[in-house]
Amino acid sequence: MYRLLIADDEALEREGLEWIIQRMLPDRFQILHAANGRIAIEMSEEYRPHIIMMDVNMPGIQGLEAIKEIKLKQPEAKFVLVTAYDSFSYAKEALTLGVKEYLVKPAKREQVVTALEQLLKELDFEKRKRTDELELIHKLSQLMPLAENELALMLMVDPITGTGIEQLSEWLSFPLDQGCAIVIAFPEHAQTVPKPKIYDTIRSFAKAYGTNSIVSSLIDRHMAVFLRKSPEAAGVRWKETTMAFGEELCALAARQLDANISIGIGMTRSGADGLRKSYFEAVFASTYYEQCGRVCHFDELKQGNGESTFNSGPQTINPETVHQSYVISAMQRIREQREQQTETVLDRAKSYIQGKYTEDLSLEEVADSIHLNPHYFSKIFKQQVGTTFIDYVTALRINKAKTLMAMGHMSLKEVCFEVGYNDPNYFSRVFKKVTGVTPSDYRNQTR
């Protein structure tokens, strides 16, 4: 039900309009009354009516002035101007204010109804559009972490196949021009904290920090955050920013997760390969908290001669070779997680197909149900299942048809429709292609 405000200094006019509206458009409006422009403004601020029928000439604040004031705080409101004067000047000014309809007193019942019905259509359309927009925003809010995690994994592990990493970074508004990796390493006891809580805590902090970031999921007791360095940030200030990020995150983890995390920060680098190298540096730096404190920048492990050496002795440090077991373990967990994610998505897809394969089912519909691009879904479906989407659905239908024919209580035409085909001739051709025999011959064989 929409709210409708009738603003007119004559009570008889207001009551007459209300009678017409309630009689001709029942149960569509909650009707409010205002005896002058000032009251109309006050009631608009309090009740936010969807439609306002405004008389032009009222004592005090005039109708057009009231409309101007109301539109400042409620620009989405729709106005119907009501006047005793058929004046072009009023109509012209009303149009500049976005007034939708213009009625001359005494307005006929049909004119009032027609005007309001048109505005109701607009309101209903805008409501549906807003609902669709909110649903899209909701879906995007659910997909954004998945897309971020995918980009983070691409930056952590050199993908074997074509990645589309540049396209994904563009979609996420995360240019790969310059940035660094930050790795958060959790102690073993942190596994008692639910993973979703850890992930949500870290991601919420990163997104609120004010620096463009991409956050990975929790993998083998560590997470990666990729921070983009803005072109305006100076080198020294940027390093201070990343160190402050780490210090504040350590304090947050101790306070909210009861975990003494260690943080490694990689060097600032450019491009996907550069950020991947920064990630390895950050993984390495995160293992040296005993010497560097809870937050360790890889740059602190280097001496002025450019050799990566540890300050307390001659031990040579190379992020590509030292602590390989830790890095390899993390990489293996990443690959396992990606395989598990793919299997889970395909399980959902197959479940959806099995529930609807007897209907007019398309690849696009199934891909949409699991929020994947149809081309990408088709590709991974064939890779993982070993057959195309069409052949998979066809096999389900033909197997179902065999079962129904073996039962013997349905005609071949009924079987055809039951398994999802609309053309018996086409069904017969598909059946023979798959089984080598026609449906009639198959039924005779099973008797």
Disulfide bonds with the S-S distance in Angstrom:
none
